[in-house]
């Protein structure tokens, strides 16, 4: 019986859906007649829930819901075609599955995430996927991690979260589990190092470290 549990973030950790995210934001802003923010401004917010991203990018509270709806409609149409696995992501999951129960904790929509991971041929690795609609408070709140641990019936002391942003690390810390950051995503190493001693090139390197503990 596998005693360890490894929870993975998606964007910037296992997959690269930057093109799909940017195009979907462009679609939402254009559809509602708003001035487009720069791609760099959008990318700087990846990892946060869509509501928070649109608010930070200047959309008023009363208009956020309509922008999120437009974004999701467009994203679902293009996500499979415009998302790729990051290098060594499959190797990371192959190795991790030998030593641990695996789950996904993401701020993306669960339904679309499952469709995407099935399309990419990696959904079978995961016993649970916790997305934005599954919780009241998304990362960096620990709620989604607590929910994943509960569903997996995992020992909190033997759980790891692997992610690419401070939200992932802060959520892990709040839940009282171990955290490993990866440099292949959206946050700079200088932002990650103050939060955890475990910073690796990618998910495979992180899993290699966890698997030998």
Secondary structure, DSSP 8 states (H G I E B T S, - for coil): ---EEEEE--BTTTEE-HHHHHHHHHHHHHHTT-----HHHHHTTTTS-HHHHHHHTT--HHHHHHHHHHHHHHHHHHTTTT-EE-TTHHHHHHHHHHHEEEEEE-SS-HHHHHHHHHHTT-GGG-SEEE-GGG-SS-TTSTHHHHHHHHHHT--GGGEEEEESSHHHHHHHHHHT-EEEEESSSSS-HHHHTTT-S-EESSHHHHHHHHHT-
